[in-house]
Amino acid sequence: MPCIDIKLQTVEQIFDNRDPAPFRERDLDPDLADLLLDAGEDLVGEDGFKVVFWLDKPCPAGEIETAFRAHFEYTVERLRRARRRRRRTGLISLAIGVVLVVALVALAQFVTANLKGALGAGLHEGLLVSCWVVMWKPIETLVYDWIPFRHERKVARKLLAAPVDVRGAATRDVRPIETVAGKSADARARPPEPRGTPASRA
């Protein structure tokens, strides 16, 4: 199974130091959360993957998994609410846009009937172009903006469903899991394997 490896020294590095909440309820460190989302995006096409935290100082697996699950449950819900707000904004913008388009078309017809020559033609065309400008944002919001929201929610859900494992640094010698896409919290690679021994996959 593909794997996202996160190498840390202590469990405290997982959490946001600015968050005063109790240990189990604290948010993940923003840089770590971004790293997980980037790695999850690389693996979103896989049937599944796991997240392994390598710690120099071991801690109970439940401590990390509880915070990990809580963070991505909140992320999924936050994205759902953001998309709902965005859609509501788009509908309000569409209603305003329709009213403005009716007014602009009526004004363009008035200009055509009362102003002749180049001035009248220019104002008429300008008012029609304004109709397109007025409608562009509502159309973009309602028709296109759902695409990145849907993708972000898919990545967050994949991470939420991923198995979480916590391993001590001492176990790194056996290389139990093959790293995918080089996702790690630091730049250190795992120790080289003995020649002739293939990497095992979880």
C-alpha positions as CSV (number, residue, x, y, z in Angstrom):
1,M,0.0,0.0,0.0
2,P,1.4,3.5,-0.8
3,C,2.5,5.5,2.2
4,I,3.0,9.0,3.3
5,D,6.0,9.2,5.7
6,I,6.2,12.0,8.3
7,K,9.5,12.2,10.2
8,L,9.4,14.1,13.5
9,Q,11.4,14.3,16.7
10,T,8.6,14.7,19.2
11,V,4.9,14.5,19.2
12,E,4.7,18.2,20.1
13,Q,5.9,19.0,16.5
14,I,2.6,17.7,15.2
15,F,0.5,20.3,16.9
16,D,0.0,24.1,16.4
17,N,1.8,25.8,19.3
18,R,-0.5,28.8,19.0
19,D,-3.5,26.7,19.8
20,P,-4.2,26.8,23.6
21,A,-6.7,23.9,23.5
22,P,-6.0,20.7,25.5
23,F,-3.5,18.3,24.0
24,R,-6.0,15.9,22.3
25,E,-8.1,18.8,20.9
26,R,-5.3,20.9,19.4
27,D,-5.0,21.7,15.7
28,L,-2.3,20.1,13.6
29,D,0.6,22.4,12.8
30,P,-0.3,24.3,9.6
31,D,2.9,23.3,7.8
32,L,2.3,19.6,8.6
33,A,-1.4,19.9,7.5
34,D,-0.2,21.4,4.2
35,L,2.4,18.7,3.7
36,L,-0.3,16.0,4.3
37,L,-2.7,17.7,1.8
38,D,0.0,17.9,-0.8
39,A,1.0,14.3,-0.3
40,G,-2.6,13.2,-0.3
41,E,-3.2,15.1,-3.6
42,D,-0.3,13.1,-5.2
43,L,-1.9,9.9,-4.1
44,V,-5.6,10.7,-4.5
45,G,-5.9,8.4,-7.5
46,E,-4.7,5.4,-5.5
47,D,-7.2,2.9,-4.1
48,G,-5.9,3.7,-0.6
49,F,-2.8,4.8,1.3
50,K,-1.6,5.0,4.8
51,V,0.1,7.7,6.9
52,V,3.1,6.7,9.0
53,F,4.5,9.1,11.7
54,W,8.2,8.3,12.6
55,L,9.0,9.7,16.0
56,D,12.4,9.8,17.7
57,K,10.6,9.8,21.0
58,P,7.7,7.3,20.9
59,C,4.2,8.1,22.1
60,P,0.9,6.2,22.1
61,A,-0.5,5.9,18.6
62,G,-3.9,7.1,19.8
63,E,-2.6,10.5,20.7
64,I,-1.7,11.3,17.1
65,E,-4.5,9.4,15.4
66,T,-7.2,11.3,17.4
67,A,-5.8,14.7,16.5
68,F,-5.3,13.5,12.8
69,R,-8.9,12.4,12.5
70,A,-10.3,15.5,14.2
71,H,-8.3,17.8,12.0
72,F,-9.5,16.2,8.7
73,E,-13.1,15.8,9.9
74,Y,-13.0,19.5,10.5
75,T,-11.4,20.2,7.1
76,V,-14.1,18.2,5.3
77,E,-16.8,20.1,7.1
78,R,-15.1,23.4,6.6
79,L,-14.9,22.9,2.8
80,R,-18.5,21.8,2.7
81,R,-19.6,25.0,4.5
82,A,-17.3,27.1,2.3
83,R,-18.8,25.7,-0.8
84,R,-22.3,26.3,0.5
85,R,-21.5,29.9,1.3
86,R,-20.0,30.3,-2.1
87,R,-23.0,28.9,-3.8
88,R,-25.3,31.2,-1.8
89,T,-23.1,34.2,-2.8
90,G,-23.3,33.1,-6.4
91,L,-27.1,32.9,-6.3
92,I,-27.4,36.4,-4.7
93,S,-24.9,37.7,-7.3
94,L,-27.0,36.1,-10.1
95,A,-30.2,37.7,-8.9
96,I,-28.5,41.1,-8.8
97,G,-26.9,40.5,-12.2
98,V,-30.3,39.6,-13.8
99,V,-31.8,42.9,-12.5
100,L,-28.7,44.9,-13.8
101,V,-28.8,43.1,-17.2
102,V,-32.5,44.0,-17.6
103,A,-31.7,47.7,-16.7
104,L,-28.7,47.8,-19.0
105,V,-30.5,46.3,-22.0
106,A,-33.4,48.8,-21.5
107,L,-30.9,51.6,-21.3
108,A,-29.2,50.4,-24.5
109,Q,-32.5,50.3,-26.3
110,F,-33.2,53.9,-25.1
111,V,-29.8,55.0,-26.3
112,T,-30.3,53.4,-29.7
113,A,-33.7,55.1,-30.1
114,N,-32.6,58.6,-29.0
115,L,-28.9,58.9,-30.0
116,K,-27.8,58.5,-33.6
117,G,-24.4,58.2,-35.1
118,A,-21.1,56.9,-33.6
119,L,-21.9,58.1,-30.1
120,G,-25.1,56.2,-29.9
121,A,-23.6,53.1,-31.4
122,G,-20.7,53.2,-29.0
123,L,-22.9,53.7,-25.9
124,H,-25.1,50.8,-27.1
125,E,-22.2,48.4,-27.5
126,G,-20.7,49.5,-24.2
127,L,-23.9,48.8,-22.4
128,L,-24.2,45.3,-24.0
129,V,-20.6,44.5,-23.0
130,S,-21.5,45.6,-19.5
131,C,-24.2,43.0,-19.4
132,W,-21.6,40.3,-20.0
133,V,-19.3,41.8,-17.3
134,V,-22.1,41.9,-14.8
135,M,-23.0,38.2,-15.4
136,W,-19.5,36.8,-15.5
137,K,-18.9,36.5,-11.7
138,P,-22.2,34.8,-10.9
139,I,-21.6,32.3,-13.8
140,E,-18.1,31.6,-12.7
141,T,-19.2,31.1,-9.1
142,L,-22.1,28.8,-9.9
143,V,-20.6,26.9,-12.8
144,Y,-16.9,26.6,-12.2
145,D,-16.0,27.2,-8.6
146,W,-17.3,23.8,-7.4
147,I,-14.5,22.0,-9.2
148,P,-11.6,22.9,-6.9
149,F,-13.9,22.6,-3.8
150,R,-14.8,19.1,-4.9
151,H,-11.2,18.1,-5.4
152,E,-10.0,19.5,-2.1
153,R,-12.8,17.6,-0.3
154,K,-11.9,14.4,-2.1
155,V,-8.3,14.7,-0.9
156,A,-9.4,15.5,2.7
157,R,-11.7,12.5,2.7
158,K,-9.0,10.2,1.5
159,L,-6.7,11.4,4.3
160,L,-9.5,11.0,6.8
161,A,-10.0,7.4,5.7
162,A,-6.3,6.5,5.6
163,P,-4.9,4.2,8.3
164,V,-2.5,6.0,10.7
165,D,0.5,4.3,12.1
166,V,3.1,5.6,14.7
167,R,6.5,4.1,14.7
168,G,9.7,4.8,16.7
169,A,12.8,5.8,14.9
170,A,14.5,2.6,16.0
171,T,12.3,0.6,13.7
172,R,13.4,2.5,10.6
173,D,16.2,0.1,10.1
174,V,13.8,-2.6,8.8
175,R,12.1,-0.3,6.3
176,P,8.7,-1.8,6.8
177,I,7.0,0.6,4.3
178,E,8.1,2.0,1.0
179,T,7.9,5.8,0.8
180,V,5.8,7.1,-2.1
181,A,6.4,10.5,-3.8
182,G,9.1,11.4,-1.3
183,K,6.7,12.9,1.2
184,S,8.5,13.4,4.5
185,A,8.7,16.1,7.1
186,D,12.4,16.4,6.6
187,A,14.9,15.7,3.9
188,R,16.5,12.6,5.4
189,A,16.1,9.4,3.5
190,R,15.7,6.0,5.2
191,P,18.9,4.0,5.7
192,P,19.9,2.0,2.6
193,E,18.8,-1.6,2.4
194,P,21.3,-4.5,2.2
195,R,22.0,-5.3,-1.4
196,G,19.7,-7.9,-2.8
197,T,16.9,-7.4,-0.3
198,P,13.8,-5.9,-2.0
199,A,11.8,-3.2,-0.2
200,S,8.7,-4.6,1.5
201,R,5.3,-3.0,1.1
202,A,2.7,-2.7,3.8
